[in-house]
Structures are given as structure tokens and as C-alpha cells.
Amino acid sequence: MMDANQVAELRRFIEQLKLNPSLLHDPSLAFFRDYLRSLGAQVPKIVKTERDYEDTAETKPNFSPKHDDDEEITESDVELDDSDVVEPDNEPPQPMGDHTAEVTDEDRDAAQSEKSKAMEAISQGKFDEGIDHLTKAIMLNPTSSILYASRATVFLTVKKPNAAIRDADMALQFNPDSAKGYKARGMARAMLGQWEDAAADLHVASKLDYDEEIGSALKKVEPNAKRIEEHRRKYQRLRKEKELQRAERERREQQEAQEREALSALKDGQVISIHSTSELEAKTKAAKKASRLLIMYFTATWCGPCRYMSPVYTTLAKEHPRVVFLKVDIDEANDVAASWNISSVPTFCFIRDGKQVDKVVGADKVSLEKKIAQHCSSN
């Protein structure tokens, strides 16, 4: 027959196994596991505790894991109709004349004459000759918007979009409402595959002086411009989603780090002495964050029953590593004792989620053990 002390010890051992079945995997208990299996019992697999995960984390190699939201988004190509796009012309800029020179009536007449010669040459397909005449006209009248726009049109014909853009810019400088200037620049930009800028110029030209050539150009340019805009919006949305994912991950990592820090401050299996209300508040918050039961043991050096309960309390802390065991000397931390209305010692207050859920007053070892078992099993 077993005596009462042995039965009590066995009961405590069973209570520990209920709280932490992984104790059965202690090598020293191999005989007990074999006995349980011989009775048909199933020994549960090892369940890692938070402490196990902390230990594992401490031994992990020091490297930064790669997350999906760390990867840069690689944009796919946009399917565009670029059948009319040409290689850019990289010749030196064409002469523009002296914009500060005073233009006389004779100069204007001479410039008009050169323009007429240019139109005749162009009608015969002599585009280079036409450009030369228009250049002479521009040198005679370097502030004429129409002359620059006319030469820009010829540059478009000979597939020199950059030269056409330079002339169109000059035409618009001297006449911001030049439909011919916007039209020439828009068509030149389309030749270079600058679809959005081309669409913008052609729309302005259309409002100023619509013609069928502008309408035809817009039918080619607008679909490409819309695809580019849709493509841009798509990847802007994807990047925004990545940013939100990254922010959420960083928030979770910060929260997990705070929880790990809180757990490390709880000192599993140990009794933690509290010396001030700020210390108590920190430990209470940590226990709440870790969803741990917290017990406050109010004691005093002059208390005889406390001297009896202190080693019991220390043993219980070792037996219940997932419970936070605090000790408060009422003389040393009288502000803590006062805030909890402690009138006698020893007193044990049980705290769950920052609120008192139970209490044991006096050196009642059995009641203390029962209360711990009760509140641990209810978690």
C-alpha cells in the first residue's frame, strides 16, 4: 500500500502530465512509457512549448528570410502596334536662324518666295530641296511659326521625327495655338513610339483644327496610349499591394518580437521578485500578451507561515513553467501591497488577462495547489 504522501506526490505528477504531456518523453521515464503502452494507452507526440521555440530561435543561423513582398515587381512588356515606329534620327540640329534679328518687309517677302519654291520642290518629290528652301525662308524670317511647322511636316515625310519635333517646338514657341505645330509634333512622337505624348498633342491639334489626317493618326495612337495607361495603373496597383503586404508583415514581425521579448521577461520556472508598481505592471502586461496565468505571492520576512510557503511556491514555479510566479515583499514594495488591499500574509492572488480571478489567503498549500491546477486546466 502507498502512504498518503506517496499518493499526493503521484497526484501532483499526474497533474503535471495533464498540463505538459511531453514530460513523458523524458528518457528517465522510459519504463513508465513502456508500462502505459502495455496497458493499451497511447503516448502523445511531443508538443513544443514556447520555450522550445525560443531555444530553437536562438540556435537558428543568422540570416534574413526572403519574403514575397521583398521581390521587385518585374513589368511585362505591353503589346503595342509599333508597325509605324521608325529609328530615331540623330543628325545635328537644323538651323533655326537668329530669333532676335529684326525682320524687314523685304525679308518677309523673300522668305515667302523661298517657301513657294519649297512647296514646288516638295510637290515634285524633291524633299531635301524643299527643306533647303524652307531653311532659307526661316533664316530670313526666324520668328514665323508657320515656316517651322511647314518644315516639320517635310521632316515627317522623310522619317526624321526628332528634327520634326524641334521645328514643332519652335512653331509652338512663336504661336502656342498652332494646330499645325501640335499635329506635326504628335505625329513625330508617334513615329518614335511616344504614344501617350503623341495622343496628347494630337488631341490638342484636333480641338484647334480637326482634319482627317489627325483623326486617322489618333485611331492608331490612342489604342497604344490606353494600353500603356492600363499597364501603368496595373503595376501601380501591384506595387501598392506589395507595400501594404510589406507593412503588414513588418507589423506582425514587430508584434511577434514584442511577444518574444515579453516571454523572455517571464523567466519560465522561476519566481520573480517585484519591487515596484512599474515592475508589476510590466510583468502583468507581458503575462497578458503571452496569455499566461499570473500569481502574486504577498509575503514578509517576519512572517512565519511565509517561510513555510516560500519553498513550496518555488517548487510550484518549477512544476508549472507556463505560469508566471511573482513574489512581493509587502514591506519593501508597500505601494504594491496597498494597491491590492493586502491585509495579511501570505496571500496569493491569481491574475488572468490583467484581472484578479481568484485568491488564497494563508499558508494553505493544498488549496494553492488545487487553485493552480484549476486555473491551468481552464486555460
Disulfide bonds with the S-S distance in Angstrom:
none
